[in-house]
Amino acid sequence: MQAIERELYRYGDLKEQAGELEEEVRELAAKKIELVDSMLRAPMMDSVRVQGGTPSDPVYDVVEKLVDVYDAQIREKLGRIEQLYTEYGRMKERLDAAGMNEYERRYIKRRYVDRIAHGKVAAEIGYCERQLTRVRASALKKLAAVL
């Protein structure tokens, strides 16, 4: 049963990790936009030189490279987010296949995904802790068949 509970806690971690990565992507995108905006607002330098018929500004070149770095970091994090949600989806499908009733599903979500204490979950559902212990045992038994 402990292995099943570890899997359930990991299931909760997947969503949390994806949320953290999404926030990091938002921050990187904001930095990138700020960088590009500042470059667009800056007056063209007098030291712009022409190479091969196109203007070249060393500051612009550096900003362009930084934008590329931000893009690469964003792509990497988006790829990881996709992996996490794929894994989360597979786990959700297995939980759905377990055939749990409403109380068992609510218990699993509140206890392992939302990380609410057993006693608080009992109060939310309207069961005493002993009844909820039976719900937990029943849910874990059903999950053992699919996990």
Long-range contacts (C-beta under 8 A, 24 or more apart in sequence): 1-140, 1-144, 4-140, 4-143, 4-144, 4-147, 5-112, 5-140, 7-91, 7-147, 8-108, 8-111, 8-112, 8-113, 8-143, 9-112, 10-91, 11-88, 11-91, 11-92, 11-95, 11-112, 11-113, 12-112, 12-113, 12-114, 12-115, 14-84, 14-85, 14-87, 14-88, 14-91, 15-84, 15-88, 15-113, 17-84, 18-81, 18-84, 18-85, 18-88, 21-77, 21-80, 21-81, 21-84, 22-81, 24-77, 25-74, 25-77, 25-78, 25-81, 28-70, 28-73, 28-74, 28-77, 29-70, 29-74, 31-70, 32-67, 32-70, 32-71, 32-74, 35-63, 35-66, 35-67, 35-70, 36-63, 36-67, 39-63, 94-143, 94-146, 94-147, 95-143, 95-146, 97-146, 98-139, 98-142, 98-143, 98-145, 98-146, 99-142, 100-138, 100-139, 100-142, 100-143, 103-127, 103-135, 104-135, 104-138, 104-139, 104-142, 105-139, 107-132, 107-135, 107-136, 107-139, 108-139, 108-143, 111-136
